[in-house]
Amino acid sequence: MSLVNTDVSAAQAAPQTAGPWAVALAGFVSVALAMGIGRFAFTPLLPMMLHDGTVTLAEGGALATLNYIGYLLGALLCLFIRPDPVRMVRVSLVLTVVLTLAMALPGGMPAWLAWRTIAGVVSALVMVYATAWCMQRLDELGHPTLGGLMFCGPGVGIVVTGLSVFGMVGAHWLANWGWIAFTVLGVLMLVPVWRVFGAAPPSVPARAGQAGSKDAPAPAPRLDLETWALTVAYGLAGFGYIITATFLPVIARQAIPGTVWADLFWPILGVGVAVGAFLATRVGMHHDNRRVAMILYTVQAIGVAVAAFWPTVPGFALSSLLVGLPFTALVSFLMREARRLWGAAAPKLIGLMTAAYALGQIAGPPLATTLVARTGGFAASLATAAAALMVGAGILGWMVRAMPVRHAAAPR
């Protein structure tokens, strides 16, 4: 009996294999926490901080820029370390919650600059290691298309934080109360995903022909022209969306002062993000990722331009939706492309691409605040961002023509 009990106890103590939906939802919640709260809760809370008099617009831009510099540092770190992905994701998610709370504590700009920088580092670590781990596990389980579900996370996070801030403004909350509320939400999100990331890998190899099959030849990692072109295009995506993602409520309040819609454009963008990412899961793995991403870049460029040239309630609503729809959907397809090019070594390439994306993000807020000081509005910076996205689309279109994917119809 003691031997039987020992065996039962050991079986109970051993980590269980998580199913494909559990893995996909764990990625979804992790990215929602790291990005939707850890990074982008700042966007709807910035007008509240401006109203409270705790920051100026230039200081808000500096906080955003330091966060994006942190994101760059986190991405670069991924190029030089080989951690246990599960441990890295867990630690980073805990730090995300702690740093969200830190924004509500006394300390002023010096402390906030430090917290936002570190928050950027850990959000990059979650983006690289959570997505790579989940995509690898879903490949092993034979459900690679579910990987797109995790990219709905930022959109849902943006919707939740945006609508929450709309209610906070109506209730005349202070901004630090909002940071505390999002800390509590972060804890509630962290608890259910903790065990999934500790789950055992599948014991049965993927079937022949499926992505992740042990019999499939692994692509050789090479920093060639194709890899660099993909990285540059991804960096332009980071620059192209970031001015809207950082300043949308501020832009709307400046263009149409007094409207109650100003705080609702951000959650509209979040709805677009979630819908676009979900639709990406319906696109089969046989499609050329670069061709689909090229279309998404073009849609986002149109969305950014609409806000510059049609600064009305319908214009901002349309802009928010068009900027949101491709936001993480294009990330999903270009992450797929990274896995196609580098296979199991994809986290290194994803880290390089994320670093380029972060450089684009870093350039956005200083450019916007500088042009606002010179022109009195955001139209010039938005037009520049739209042009950058079109250049990115052009690079991808050139790649499709000059570097065709062989056997694109074969399952991966």
Secondary structure, 3 states (H helix, E strand, C coil): CHHHHHHHHHHHHCCCECCHHHHHHHHHHHHHHHHHHCCCCHHHHHHHHHHHCCCCHHHHHHHHHHHHHHHHHHHHHHHHCCCCHHHHHHHHHHHHHHHHHHCCCCCHHHHHHHHHHHHHHHHHHHHHHHHHHHHHHHHHCCCHHHHHHHHHHHHHHHHHHHHHHHHHHHCCCCHHHHHHHHHHHHHHHHHHHHCHHHCECCCCCCCCCCCCCCCCCCCCCCCCHHHHHHHHHHHHHHHHHHHHHHHHHHHHHHHCCCCHHHHCHHHHHHHHHHHHHHHHCCCCCCCCHHHHHHHHHHHHHHHHHHHHHCCCHHHHHHHHHHHHHHHHHHHHHHHHHHHHHHHHHHHHHHHHHHHHHHHHHHHHHHHHHHHHHHHCCCHHHHHHHHHHHHHHHHHHHHHHHHCCCCCCCCCC
